[in-house]
Amino acid sequence: MMQNPHVSFLQETVEEHSLPNVLRQSRIETDSQLDLMFLKEFNRELDRNAQLSRLNETYLDQRMDELDKHVPICGKVYELTRVRLHKLLLLCAVNYANNCEYAAVGDLMFNPRLTLVHIRGRHESLVKERHSPLTEQFKNSLRTHAEVVAWLRDWTAVEIRKKPLIPHSYEILEKAAFIPGGYLDSAWKRASQIADLSAFLCCQGFRERLELDKWLGTASPSDRALIESRLLPLEWRVFRDLGWLISSLFLSIL
């Protein structure tokens, strides 16, 4: 039996505006509002601490952990926020590199935040000491260095559980839907420049910034120009521009 088209339309209208659908739509809108409120406060937090004296691995790790645990709804704002955090990571690393803080650069770029050592026959894993080689950590277990190396080779497996912040952040940005490839290229280039600068200054024998400044004060103009040309500028423009863009998006959405 053919259904009256007017009745069919009314049924569709009732289903569309039924209580479950209304509640579901309300919940979606509420979740979106909560997401935007989180991202708005997160960006304010970044702005409040966007100065070199406050940027360090501990602070940036905390902010990264917040974003990693957050399930975004407003994808574009979320991804732009991630770019801002990545920019702060690079600015922090540039500052460390310019000041001959090689270990701090290494922690942001190369040294995993968490490494587990799995030992055959043991149920629980051990946490690798971050700034010590495994041979040092396990040297008390065996007599000679060669024995330690052989034991590590035959009885252990190493698992990197948390990568350094900059590679971790970059890998997430690579999967983003709204981030242009040009920014990823520039971020990769900047990270490479930071690594090159740290290696260069370390090979020149500068153990700290005071030594570098002392040398610059007595160097010939050409030598001084060579070293200074390798130092990296602190570029805040992208971070601030993205802040303004995100603020405008908030105004258009909220």
N, C-alpha and C positions, 0 to 999 in steps of 0.2 A: 504494500500500500504506500502510495507516494505521500511524503510528509509535506504539510503546508509550509511554504517558504517563510512566511511570517513567524510561524511557530518555531521553525528552525533557528531563525535569527534571534528570537527572544531567548531561546535556550543557550545559544552561544554567548549572548550578552550576560545572562545570569551566571554562566560558568566563568566568564572573564572577570566578573566582579564578585565572585563568591568569596566567602570569608577566608578560606585557605589561601586563595590567590592574593587577596588584599593584604593578609598578614605576611605572606612571602615577599611581596613588593615592599612593604613597610620595613621588613627585616633587611632587605637588600639596601634600601636607602639609609637605614641606620648604620649598617656596616660600612657603607661608603663614607658617611659622615665621620665615623670613628677613625677610619683609615686616613682621611684628610687631616683630622685633628692630630693624629700621631705624626704624620709627615710634616705638618706645619710646626709643631713643637720641636721635632727633630732638627729641622732646618734652623730654627731659632737657636737651638743649642749649638749647632755648628757655627753660626754667626757669632755667638757670644765667646766662643773659644778659638776663633780663627786668628790667632796670633802665635808667633813662634815660641814664646815663653810657655804656652799651654799645650803645644802639640808634642806628643810623645807616643811611643808605641802603646803604652798602657791605656791612655785615653782613646786612641784610635781603635784599639782592639775592642774596647767596650762599646764604642759606637757601631763597629762592624758587627759585633755579636747581636746588638739590638736589631739591625737591619736584616741579618741572616735569619733571625727567628720570626720576623714579621711576615705575615702573609698579605701581600698587597692586593688591593682592588683597583686603585687608580694607577694603572701601570706606568703611564708617562711620567707623572710626578715622582713616583717611586724610583724609576730608572734615572731621572735627572738628579734626584737626591743622591743616588749611588755615585754618579759622576762627581758631584761636589765632594763627597767623602774621599773618593779616589784622588781628587785634586789635592786635598789636604795631605793625604799620604805622600804624594810626590813632593809637595812643598816642604814637608817635614824631612824627607830624605835629602832634598837639595840642601837644606840648611845643615844637616849632618855632614854631607859630603864637603860642602864649602868650609866646614870647620874641622875637617880631618877626624871626624868621629866614625872611624871605619867599622867598628863593631856594631854601632847603632844602625848604620846603613845596611850592614849584613843582616841584622835582625829583621829589618823591614823588607828586604829583597831576596835573601838567599837562605837564611837560617830558619828552618821550620819552627813554628810555635809549639808544636807538640809532636814528639816522636816516641813510638812505643817499641820496646824490644821484646820479642816473643822468644822464649827459651824452650827448646824441646823438652817435653816431660813435665813442664810446669803449667798449671792452669792459668795463673795470673801473669799478666805482662808487667814489665818494668818501664818506667818513664825514663827516657834518656835525659841526662843532664845536658841542658841546651848549649852551654858554652864550653863543654869538655868533650874530647873524643871518646869513643867507646872504649878504646884501649886504656884510657885513664880511669874511666868509671869502673872497669872490671879488673884492674891490675892487681887488686888485693886477693883476687880469687886464685890466681896462678902465679908461678914464679917469674917467668921471663916474658918479655914483650912478644917474642915469637910464639910462645905458648898461648898468650892471650889472643893474638891474631888468629891462630889456628882454631882455638875454641870458638871464637866469635863466628868464624867462617862455617864451622861444622855444626854448631849447636844453636845458633840464633837466626832470627829473621827480623828485619827492621821494617816498621810500618810508619809512614808519615801520616799522622792523623790530622794535623792542622798545618797547612802551608803558610809561608810568610804572608804578611798582609797584602803587599802589593801584587804578587802573583795571584793570590786568592781573589782579590777584588777585580783584577783584570779579567780573569776567567769568567767571572759572573757577567761583567760588562760585554764580553764577547757574545754572550747568548741573549743580550737585550734586544728588544724589538724596536725601540725608538732612538737608539744611539747611533749616529752616523759613523761609517767606517773611518772617516777622516779624523774624528776625535780619537778613535782607538789607535790609529797610526801615530798620532802626535803623542799620546800617552806612552806608547811603546818606545818611541824615539827618546822621550824625556827620561824614561827609566834606563835606557841604554847609556845616555849621557851621564846620568848619575853614577852608574857602575864604572864607566870609563874614567870619570873624574876621581873617584875614590881610588881606583887602581893607579892612576897617574900620580896623585899626591903621595900615596903610600910608597910607590917606587922611588919617588924623589927623596924619601927619608923623613918627611915631616910627620912627627908623632902627635902633634897637637897644633891648634890654630896659633898659639903664641909663638911657636917655632916658625910657622909660616909667615906671620906678621914681622917677626924679627928679621927673617931672611929678605922679605920684600923691602924692608927699610934700608938694606945695605946693597941690594942687587943693582946691577946696571939697568938702565932704562929698557934695553931690549929684553933682558931676562925677566924683568918685572912685568913687562907687557905680555910676554909669552905665558907666564903663570896666570896673570889676571884674565887673559883671554879664555882660559880653560874654566874659570869659575863660572857658576851658573846663576843667572838672575832669578829672583823670586817673583814669579808671575802670578799675581792674584786676580787678574782681570776675569779669567774664565769662571773662577769660583764665584766672584761677585755678580757677573752677568747672569749666571745660572740662578743665583738667588733672586735676582729681579724677575727672571722669567717664571720661576716657580711661584713667586708672590702674585704675579699677574694671572697665573693659572688658578690660584686659589680664589682670586676675586671673581673670576668668570664662572667658577664651579659652585662656590659656597653661596 
